[in-house]
Amino acid sequence: MPLDAVQSSNFLESKIISSINKSVIDTKTPGAAFIQRSVWSMESATLYDRRKGKLIGDENIAPSINGGNRLQMVNEEGSMDCVLSVDFFTKIFGDLFHYTTGGDYILNEFGNRIPVTRIHKGKTLYKVKQADMFNEGKFVETWVDDINDLPDGTEVIYKKNKIERHTRSFDEVRQYLIDQGVIGPNAKTNILAYRIPTQA
């Protein structure tokens, strides 16, 4: 059916344009949409002074932003400085506010892993696991008195450090990104973006 025969071709045309954009224009990289703060002015919500309720020139930029230095339209690397929400980086690095430590093997003075053991009737028993014949992908744990000649498919269970969960504050997340060289004065150009101009 020719387009001229359709009562309104707007819907069909928008679908065609959208399909072309996805195949030709859109860049397939991890990331998210973000609001880029102007290099000429910053809103008062930057924690510099929320009470002013007006645009603040970047000559008075908050010390927490870019070390208090003015944002450059073209910096020494030839890229443009910008201010991003931490949420932008969570789309790339995952949850930055929560992390875990531990879970690694405990080693003896010779650098060998230490088996999980217990004493039963004066005898040392070793904890092992073997495949559960009734549940594929699962294991059954048991105790044996000798780990030198285990049946095929049986593995020794070794001691591990306790897994601990931690929470970072916003300032800690910010410092973590600075330490990793992702943001801050030592950061390199690492964002590819296209701009959609809007009017506030």
PyMOL commands that set and color helices and strands:
alter all, ss='L'
color gray80, all
select helices_A, chain A and resi 3-5+10-25+44-46+58-60+66-68+86-93+170-179
alter helices_A, ss='H'
color red, helices_A
select strands_A, chain A and resi 41-42+56-57+98-101+117-120+123-131+139-144+154-156+164-167
alter strands_A, ss='S'
color yellow, strands_A
deselect
rebuild
show_as cartoon
